[in-house]
């Protein structure tokens, strides 16, 4: 057999054996920030239309039959650098790097990027951002992927509170706040700026005893929970541990971002999500 023909057969055979992950526009998934989806998990880029015009790009990752969908809001500037091809330039954030682990717990995950690489610091508690979250919630409901939860980490917790405070009754099943920004810093906003008293859905506040981020002190977890006066169910969950790789205490790869204790944190939050879904089904 000629050498060039032999090589062609080998290449074709290799292509048949390679697993593919569906993306919007039928793109094959590239390697994604160390988050290679398991068999049965689909990951794709979605463009969420906005009532104000335009769209916001988001990564959607889901098992075949999700129990619910979690809309996750990263911290920092909110910019994850999501390309239309699915590549993510900033993948260290807790919610970004763990999305596959949530899928394995049975949950679909949608993580929005920022519009036009806008820096969200100082914007997450604003009314216009609440409208954007409302548009994302409506979009997720149209995907028919189960009840919808909001989860925000660090600065992203402000976005989750704002979205939950403005959500219509029944639009969301609950809200999870992890390492919430509760002390005023450079962004000039905290979770208390986003009207936590207007949140009606069940709330889980998670805080790490070993978090050393100056704007997210773990001792404020109970104060955050107490501010949720409109919710009938508020739970405060304390965890401990983690290791540090980031240079700053508020970095993603620190106890602030649950670095090294991701599995425990995800398991415990998932238990609360499961219980909340079951309780709602009995009503």
C-alpha positions in Angstrom: 0.0 0.0 0.0 1.4 3.4 -0.9 2.6 5.4 2.2 0.3 8.4 1.5 -2.7 6.1 1.4 -1.7 4.3 4.6 -1.4 7.7 6.4 -4.8 8.8 5.1 -6.5 5.7 6.5 -4.8 6.2 9.9 -5.9 9.8 10.1 -9.5 9.0 9.1 -9.6 6.2 11.7 -8.4 8.5 14.4 -11.0 11.1 13.6 -13.8 8.5 13.9 -12.5 7.5 17.4 -12.2 11.0 18.7 -15.1 12.1 21.0 -16.9 15.3 20.0 -18.8 17.8 22.0 -21.6 19.8 20.4 -21.2 23.6 20.1 -23.6 26.2 18.7 -23.1 26.2 15.0 -21.9 22.6 15.1 -18.4 23.5 16.3 -16.3 20.7 17.8 -15.2 21.6 21.3 -11.5 22.5 21.7 -9.7 21.6 25.0 -11.3 24.0 27.5 -9.4 25.2 30.5 -8.8 21.7 31.8 -12.6 21.0 31.8 -13.0 18.2 29.3 -16.7 17.1 29.4 -17.5 13.6 30.4 -19.4 11.3 28.0 -23.1 12.3 28.1 -22.3 15.9 28.9 -22.8 18.5 26.2 -21.1 21.9 26.3 -21.8 24.7 23.8 -21.6 28.4 23.4 -25.0 30.2 23.4 -25.8 33.8 22.5 -28.5 35.0 24.9 -30.7 37.7 23.3 -31.3 40.9 25.4 -34.4 43.1 25.3 -32.2 46.1 25.2 -30.6 44.9 22.0 -27.7 42.6 21.2 -26.8 39.5 23.1 -24.6 38.2 25.8 -22.4 35.2 25.1 -22.6 32.3 27.6 -21.2 28.8 28.0 -23.8 26.1 28.6 -22.8 22.7 30.0 -25.3 20.0 30.7 -25.8 16.3 31.4 -28.4 14.5 29.3 -31.3 15.0 31.8 -30.4 17.8 34.2 -32.1 18.1 37.6 -32.0 21.9 37.3 -30.0 24.6 35.7 -27.7 26.9 37.7 -26.9 30.3 36.2 -23.5 31.1 37.6 -21.9 34.6 38.0 -18.1 34.7 38.3 -16.3 37.3 40.4 -13.7 39.8 39.5 -14.5 41.8 36.4 -16.9 39.1 35.2 -15.0 38.8 32.0 -14.2 35.1 31.4 -12.9 35.7 27.8 -15.3 33.3 26.1 -14.8 32.9 22.4 -17.5 31.9 20.0 -15.4 28.7 19.4 -15.8 27.8 23.1 -12.3 28.7 24.3 -12.1 30.5 27.7 -9.2 32.8 28.4 -9.9 33.3 32.1 -10.8 29.9 33.5 -9.5 30.0 37.1 -12.7 31.3 38.7 -14.4 28.9 40.9 -17.6 28.6 38.9 -15.8 28.4 35.6 -13.2 25.7 36.5 -15.7 23.5 38.3 -18.6 23.4 35.8 -17.9 19.8 34.9 -18.2 18.8 38.5 -21.6 20.4 38.8 -22.7 18.5 35.7 -21.6 15.2 37.3 -23.9 16.1 40.2 -26.7 16.3 37.7 -27.0 20.0 37.1 -26.8 22.0 33.9 -24.7 25.2 34.2 -24.9 28.4 32.2 -22.1 31.0 32.8 -22.6 34.4 31.1 -19.6 36.4 29.9 -19.7 40.2 30.0 -21.1 42.2 27.0 -18.3 43.6 25.0 -15.7 42.7 27.6 -17.3 45.3 29.9 -15.8 45.5 33.4 -18.7 44.7 35.8 -17.2 46.1 38.9 -19.6 48.7 40.2 -22.3 47.5 37.7 -23.7 44.4 39.3 -26.2 46.1 41.7 -27.6 48.4 39.0 -31.1 48.1 37.6 -29.9 47.6 34.1 -27.9 44.6 35.2 -30.9 43.2 36.9 -32.7 43.4 33.5 -29.9 41.5 31.9 -30.2 38.7 34.5 -34.0 38.6 33.9 -33.3 38.0 30.2 -30.9 35.2 31.0 -33.4 33.6 33.3 -36.1 33.7 30.7 -33.7 32.3 28.1 -32.8 29.3 30.4 -36.5 28.6 31.0 -36.9 28.3 27.2 -34.3 25.5 27.2 -36.6 23.3 29.3 -33.7 22.2 31.5 -35.5 22.1 34.9 -35.8 24.6 37.7 -33.5 27.6 37.6 -31.1 28.6 40.4 -28.8 31.6 40.6 -25.3 31.2 42.0 -22.8 34.0 42.4 -19.3 33.9 43.9 -17.4 36.9 45.4 -18.3 40.0 43.3 -20.6 37.7 41.3 -22.7 37.2 44.5 -23.9 40.8 44.0 -25.2 39.9 40.6 -27.0 36.8 42.0 -28.7 38.9 44.8 -29.7 41.6 42.3 -31.2 39.1 39.9 -33.0 37.2 42.7 -34.3 40.5 44.1 -35.9 41.4 40.8 -37.1 37.9 39.7 -40.8 37.4 39.4 -42.4 34.9 41.8 -41.6 31.4 40.6 -38.9 32.4 38.1 -36.1 31.0 40.2 -36.0 28.0 42.6 -33.3 29.5 44.8 -30.1 31.5 45.1 -26.6 30.4 46.3 -24.1 33.0 47.5 -20.5 31.9 47.9 -17.8 34.1 49.5 -19.9 37.1 49.0 -18.5 40.6 48.9 -19.9 42.2 52.0 -17.3 45.0 52.7 -17.1 48.0 50.4 -14.0 47.9 48.3 -12.8 49.1 44.9 -16.1 48.1 43.1 -18.0 50.5 45.5 -20.8 47.9 45.9 -21.6 44.9 48.0 -24.4 42.3 48.3 -26.2 44.8 50.6 -26.3 47.2 47.6 -28.5 44.8 45.7 -31.6 44.8 47.9 -31.3 41.4 49.6 -34.5 42.2 51.5 -36.4 41.8 48.2 -35.2 38.2 47.6 -38.1 35.8 48.0 -36.6 32.5 46.9 -34.8 30.1 49.2 -31.2 31.3 50.0 -28.0 29.4 50.8 -25.1 31.5 52.0 -21.7 29.7 51.9 -18.6 31.0 53.7 -15.1 29.6 54.2 -13.7 30.0 57.7 -10.2 30.3 56.1 -11.1 32.9 53.5 -8.7 35.9 54.0 -10.2 38.1 51.3 -10.6 41.5 52.9 -13.9 42.3 51.2 -15.5 38.9 51.9 -15.0 38.2 55.6 -16.6 34.8 56.5 -18.0 36.2 59.8 -20.4 38.3 57.7 -22.2 35.2 56.4 -24.8 35.4 59.2 -25.3 39.1 58.6 -25.9 38.4 54.9 -28.4 35.7 55.7 -30.2 38.0 58.2 -30.6 40.7 55.4 -32.7 38.2 53.4 -35.9 39.2 55.2 -38.2 38.5 52.3 -37.1 34.8 52.1 -38.8 32.2 54.2 -35.8 29.8 54.0 -32.3 31.1 54.6 -29.4 28.6 55.3 -25.9 29.6 56.2 -23.2 26.9 55.4 -19.7 27.2 56.9 -16.8 25.3 55.3 -13.1 25.3 56.0 -9.8 24.6 54.3 -8.3 25.3 50.9 -4.8 26.1 49.7 -3.2 29.2 48.1 -1.7 29.5 44.6 -2.8 33.0 43.7 -0.8 36.0 44.8 -3.7 37.8 46.3 -6.1 36.6 49.1 -9.1 37.4 46.9 -7.7 35.4 44.0 -9.5 32.4 42.5 -6.9 29.8 43.5 -7.1 30.4 47.3 -9.5 29.5 50.1 -11.6 32.4 48.8 -12.1 30.4 45.6 -12.3 27.0 47.4 -9.1 25.9 45.8 -8.4 22.4 47.0 -11.8 21.8 48.6 -14.0 22.1 45.5 -15.4 18.6 45.8 -16.6 19.1 49.4 -18.1 22.5 48.7 -19.9 21.3 45.5 -21.2 18.2 47.3 -22.6 20.2 50.1 -24.2 22.8 47.9 -25.6 20.1 45.7 -27.3 18.5 48.7 -29.0 21.8 49.4 -30.1 22.1 45.8 -31.5 18.6 45.8 -33.4 19.2 49.0 -34.8 22.5 47.7 -36.0 20.8 44.5 -37.7 18.0 46.5 -39.4 20.5 48.9 -40.7 22.5 45.9 -42.1 19.4 44.3 -44.2 18.6 47.4 -45.9 22.0 47.5 
